[in-house]
Amino acid sequence: MFDTLKDLICRELGVEEDQITPETDFVTDLHCDSLELIELTNVVEEEFELDEIPEEELVLLKTVGDLFRYIEENVKES
């Protein structure tokens, strides 16, 4: 699941795979602006079949690891 997330981030943000670790900060390390983060979360929601990530949760997702943990906790079992 982390590899899928990493692929999505690389594709959506145009960054190299070796830039992505659980500790990678979206703003500091990947220089994302708020629009890019919203677009990324939309793609993540679709890919992992998540309900819309609430804004109060979204502001807490600072790193790739934060987003990955959110996905793990909220993905629907198939």
C-alpha positions in Angstrom: 0.0 0.0 0.0 2.9 2.4 0.7 4.3 1.8 -2.7 1.0 2.7 -4.3 0.9 5.9 -2.3 4.5 6.7 -3.2 3.7 6.2 -6.9 0.7 8.5 -6.6 2.7 11.2 -5.0 5.4 11.0 -7.6 2.9 11.1 -10.4 0.8 13.9 -9.0 3.6 16.1 -7.6 6.3 15.4 -10.3 8.9 14.3 -7.7 11.4 11.4 -7.8 10.6 8.2 -5.9 13.8 8.5 -3.8 12.4 11.8 -2.4 9.5 9.9 -0.7 9.9 8.4 2.7 7.5 8.3 5.6 9.3 11.3 7.1 9.0 13.4 3.9 7.1 16.6 4.7 4.8 17.8 1.9 5.5 21.5 2.4 9.1 21.6 3.5 10.5 18.7 1.5 8.2 18.6 -1.6 7.3 22.3 -1.7 3.6 21.6 -2.1 1.1 24.4 -1.9 -2.4 24.0 -0.6 -3.9 23.4 -4.1 -1.4 20.6 -4.8 -2.2 19.0 -1.5 -6.0 19.1 -2.2 -5.5 17.6 -5.6 -3.3 14.9 -4.2 -5.8 14.0 -1.5 -8.6 13.8 -4.1 -6.5 11.3 -6.0 -5.7 9.4 -2.8 -9.4 9.3 -1.8 -10.3 7.9 -5.2 -7.4 5.3 -5.4 -8.0 3.9 -1.9 -11.8 4.3 -2.0 -11.9 6.7 1.0 -14.6 9.0 2.0 -13.7 12.7 1.7 -10.9 13.5 4.2 -12.4 16.0 6.7 -10.7 19.4 6.8 -9.8 18.9 10.4 -7.9 15.7 9.6 -6.4 17.2 6.4 -4.5 19.9 8.3 -2.9 17.2 10.5 -1.4 15.3 7.5 2.0 16.9 7.3 4.1 14.0 6.2 3.8 11.1 3.8 3.7 8.9 6.9 0.8 10.8 8.3 -1.1 10.3 5.1 -0.2 6.7 5.0 -1.4 6.1 8.6 -4.7 7.9 7.7 -5.2 5.6 4.7 -4.4 2.5 6.8 -6.9 3.5 9.5 -9.7 4.5 7.1 -9.5 2.2 4.1 -12.6 0.0 3.6 -12.0 -3.7 3.9 -12.8 -5.6 0.7 
